[in-house]
């Protein structure tokens, strides 16, 4: 919802927008638009990237996320999602996500790595 000083002064209801997910986010990516403060662009780009990665995770397309984004960004999103599941006491989902993080990190170490 959008609600600012204009709506407050005019006593208007908030403007409700459809969620930017999936194709909508790709087609109307806010990081590609005009911003009132250009220094906000990196933050918006990061948030969009996180949403797109989370969408791949939700669709069980982790491989595709790793093809399109840097591993550290994918790992960060997986850890953020795991934290959300922990906060909601969904420990099995949290563990599934953390196992994915460990699998990515293990792959980076190579098969010949010995502890």
Phi and psi in degrees as a GROMACS rama.xvg file:
@    title "Ramachandran Plot"
@    xaxis  label "Phi"
@    yaxis  label "Psi"
@TYPE xy
-111.185  126.591  UNK-2
-149.772  120.031  UNK-3
-134.46  -165.024  UNK-4
-64.0443  -33.2024  UNK-5
-60.7153  -49.6008  UNK-6
-64.6994  -37.305  UNK-7
-63.9308  -47.5162  UNK-8
-64.1968  -39.5742  UNK-9
-86.9083  -0.968693  UNK-10
55.1586  43.4847  UNK-11
-96.5665  156.156  UNK-12
-73.5889  156.746  UNK-13
-61.9239  149.347  UNK-14
-85.7374  119.231  UNK-15
-93.3025  130.061  UNK-16
-114.364  150.351  UNK-17
-70.4199  149.396  UNK-18
-62.533  141.415  UNK-19
-87.0874  92.7037  UNK-20
-133.539  154.863  UNK-21
54.7122  -128.532  UNK-22
-62.0936  -35.2244  UNK-23
-60.0871  -42.5109  UNK-24
-67.9809  -39.4031  UNK-25
-67.5667  -39.8533  UNK-26
-76.8157  -31.3947  UNK-27
-123.991  48.332  UNK-28
-62.606  116.846  UNK-29
-63.5341  -22.7054  UNK-30
-69.4404  -19.5544  UNK-31
-92.1761  -4.11125  UNK-32
-94.4095  -177.902  UNK-33
-80.936  137.493  UNK-34
-118.084  148.888  UNK-35
-73.7843  -26.6058  UNK-36
-129.868  107.185  UNK-37
-58.8584  -30.0827  UNK-38
-67.1258  -10.2389  UNK-39
-80.8537  -14.4645  UNK-40
-56.3371  -46.5328  UNK-41
-60.2858  -37.0194  UNK-42
-66.2925  -43.7892  UNK-43
-65.7754  -41.5676  UNK-44
-60.0429  -40.9655  UNK-45
-64.5154  -45.1311  UNK-46
-63.5318  -41.8118  UNK-47
-62.9033  -45.0596  UNK-48
-58.675  -44.0602  UNK-49
-63.2088  -41.596  UNK-50
-64.4377  -42.9336  UNK-51
-66.0529  -40.9411  UNK-52
-64.4164  -44.4009  UNK-53
-60.044  -35.1892  UNK-54
-64.6546  -41.9782  UNK-55
-62.7902  -41.5564  UNK-56
-62.7279  -44.7174  UNK-57
-60.2145  -36.6649  UNK-58
-85.4202  6.69469  UNK-59
58.9726  41.4085  UNK-60
-119.263  51.4528  UNK-61
-61.0336  -37.6391  UNK-62
-58.412  -41.1104  UNK-63
-65.5098  -40.2173  UNK-64
-61.1376  -40.8212  UNK-65
-69.8465  -27.0561  UNK-66
-70.1759  -37.2636  UNK-67
-92.6688  -24.2708  UNK-68
-129.472  157.652  UNK-69
-65.6044  143.779  UNK-70
-55.8708  -39.5801  UNK-71
-63.0613  -32.7424  UNK-72
-70.1441  -39.9724  UNK-73
-65.9461  -44.7404  UNK-74
-60.7524  -42.4912  UNK-75
-59.7875  -44.2578  UNK-76
-66.5319  -41.9451  UNK-77
-59.5539  -42.1075  UNK-78
-67.4458  -38.1745  UNK-79
-64.036  -42.723  UNK-80
-64.65  -39.3408  UNK-81
-61.3802  -40.0942  UNK-82
-62.8512  -39.284  UNK-83
-63.2416  -45.2136  UNK-84
-64.5927  -35.7704  UNK-85
-62.9227  -45.1474  UNK-86
-62.3344  -25.6849  UNK-87
-96.9825  9.09787  UNK-88
59.6598  33.0445  UNK-89
-104.051  72.3894  UNK-90
-68.8849  -33.0752  UNK-91
-67.9105  -37.9416  UNK-92
-68.3443  -38.0502  UNK-93
-60.5606  -46.1584  UNK-94
-64.6256  -39.5961  UNK-95
-56.8436  -43.798  UNK-96
-68.6328  -40.7877  UNK-97
-67.5255  -33.2349  UNK-98
-63.2002  -39.7579  UNK-99
-62.1084  -40.5602  UNK-100
-60.3976  -47.2152  UNK-101
-64.0194  -36.4958  UNK-102
-63.9692  -41.2898  UNK-103
-64.3274  -45.6283  UNK-104
-66.6388  -38.0414  UNK-105
-64.0212  -41.6966  UNK-106
-60.8477  -39.0153  UNK-107
-66.4122  -28.5352  UNK-108
-75.7219  -21.3134  UNK-109
89.3457  157.693  UNK-110
-73.3147  -19.8877  UNK-111
-90.8704  6.86481  UNK-112
-72.2334  132.704  UNK-113
-121.763  130.862  UNK-114
